[in-house]
Amino acid sequence: MIIIHARNFVNPEKEEAFVQEIQGLISASRAESGNMAYDLFKDTEEEHAYMMVEVWEDLEAVDAHNKSKHFTSFVAKASDYLRRPMELKVFNGKQIK
């Protein structure tokens, strides 16, 4: 299982547009094969910051997602919304039963 934390620092003047734009990415990503979760959370400590938490079955699913039209389209526009670079962390995890 691959877990990705993508922290986005949004320009306050563009926050509403960012939230609207990312909805399409979220819904399309959730429909992808190999996606287990794709959720956006608003940071409670830093204003205008959001965390995307993604959970994928394996690296092949992540690779397919990174090549998808909805992902590449969003990435091409992301810098228009962000006030500083995204922080990305990738984890290899296992579910504990």
C-alpha positions as CSV (number, residue, x, y, z in Angstrom):
1,M,0.0,0.0,0.0
2,I,1.4,3.4,-1.0
3,I,0.3,6.4,1.1
4,I,0.9,10.0,-0.2
5,H,0.7,13.2,1.8
6,A,0.7,16.3,-0.5
7,R,0.6,19.5,1.5
8,N,-0.6,22.5,-0.5
9,F,-0.1,26.1,0.5
10,V,-2.8,28.1,-1.3
11,N,-2.7,31.8,-2.1
12,P,-5.6,33.3,0.0
13,E,-7.0,35.2,-3.0
14,K,-7.3,32.0,-5.0
15,E,-8.4,29.6,-2.2
16,E,-12.0,29.3,-3.4
17,A,-11.0,28.6,-6.9
18,F,-8.4,26.0,-5.8
19,V,-11.1,24.2,-3.8
20,Q,-13.4,24.2,-6.7
21,E,-10.7,23.1,-9.2
22,I,-9.5,20.2,-7.1
23,Q,-12.9,18.6,-6.8
24,G,-12.7,17.2,-10.3
25,L,-9.3,15.7,-9.5
26,I,-10.6,14.1,-6.3
27,S,-13.7,12.5,-7.9
28,A,-11.7,11.2,-11.0
29,S,-8.9,9.9,-8.8
30,R,-11.3,8.0,-6.5
31,A,-12.7,6.3,-9.6
32,E,-9.3,5.0,-10.7
33,S,-8.3,1.4,-10.4
34,G,-6.0,0.8,-7.4
35,N,-7.2,3.9,-5.5
36,M,-8.2,3.1,-1.9
37,A,-8.7,6.7,-0.7
38,Y,-8.2,10.3,-2.0
39,D,-9.2,13.0,0.5
40,L,-8.5,16.7,1.0
41,F,-8.2,18.1,4.5
42,K,-8.0,21.7,5.5
43,D,-5.1,22.4,7.9
44,T,-6.3,23.4,11.4
45,E,-3.0,25.1,12.3
46,E,-1.9,27.0,9.2
47,E,-4.3,29.2,7.3
48,H,-4.8,28.5,3.6
49,A,-3.0,25.1,3.8
50,Y,-4.5,21.8,2.7
51,M,-3.4,18.2,2.9
52,M,-4.3,15.7,0.2
53,V,-4.1,12.1,1.6
54,E,-3.9,9.4,-1.0
55,V,-3.9,5.7,-0.5
56,W,-3.1,3.4,-3.5
57,E,-2.8,-0.4,-3.7
58,D,0.7,-0.3,-5.3
59,L,3.2,1.7,-7.2
60,E,1.7,0.7,-10.5
61,A,-1.6,2.4,-9.5
62,V,0.4,5.5,-8.5
63,D,2.2,5.6,-11.8
64,A,-1.0,5.2,-13.7
65,H,-2.6,8.1,-11.7
66,N,0.4,10.3,-12.3
67,K,0.0,9.8,-16.0
68,S,-3.8,10.3,-16.0
69,K,-5.3,13.3,-17.9
70,H,-7.1,14.6,-14.8
71,F,-3.9,14.6,-12.7
72,T,-1.6,16.1,-15.4
73,S,-4.2,18.7,-16.1
74,F,-4.4,19.7,-12.4
75,V,-0.6,19.7,-12.0
76,A,-0.3,22.1,-15.0
77,K,-2.6,24.6,-13.2
78,A,-1.5,24.0,-9.6
79,S,1.2,26.7,-9.5
80,D,-1.5,29.3,-10.3
81,Y,-3.1,28.6,-6.9
82,L,-0.1,28.0,-4.7
83,R,1.9,30.5,-2.7
84,R,4.8,28.2,-2.2
85,P,5.9,24.7,-3.4
86,M,3.9,21.7,-2.4
87,E,5.4,19.4,0.2
88,L,5.2,15.8,-0.8
89,K,5.8,12.7,1.4
90,V,5.4,9.1,0.2
91,F,5.1,6.1,2.5
92,N,5.1,2.4,1.9
93,G,2.6,0.9,4.4
94,K,0.7,-2.2,5.4
95,Q,-2.7,-2.4,7.0
96,I,-2.6,-3.7,10.6
97,K,-5.3,-6.1,11.3
